[in-house]
Every structure is written in C-alpha cells, then in structure tokens.
Amino acid sequence: MEMVGTIRTGGTDFSGPFDVAPPGEDIGEHRNVGPEVNPDISHLSMAPPGTDLEEIPRQETVEVPDLSHLSLEDLPEEQQKDSGS
C-alpha cells in the first residue's frame, strides 16, 4: 500500500502516517456481541396503513395540585408603564 498522508490530532491519540484500504475492505471494529437474538413475535400483529389506533387509557390518576392559595393582582401603575401595557 502507498502512504498518502499524515494524521495529526489535538490530543495524545494516534498521530502519524496512514494509508488507505482497498475499495470494499472491511475496516470496522468488530465486537463480540454474543448470540443472535430471535424473540418470539408470533403473538404480535400490525394494523393496516392509515388505521386510527385506539388510545391506551392511563392507569394512573392525575393529581391536580391545590392552587387556591394563588391569586392574580394588577401591576402597580409604574410597572405598567415600564412593561408597555
């Protein structure tokens, strides 16, 4: 193989001459990922395209917080002028 350039990095990683692999060469890092997983999906089905799917009802109740202690007040006249109101 012919040397075609130099790689320089900002850190302490690889720095030096490199070459180019031939077309089609597998240059990826291979990892041992374990046995192939083939789960049983025979109990699953697909709805036809465009089908409206039903909503799944929530199983938890939503608790509305007590807001009775909160109130709204008008801004003082000075602040209304500053805010552009």
Secondary structure, DSSP 8 states (H G I E B T S, - for coil): --EEEEE--SSSS--EEEE---TT---S------S------TT-----TT--------SS-------TT-------HHHHHHHT-
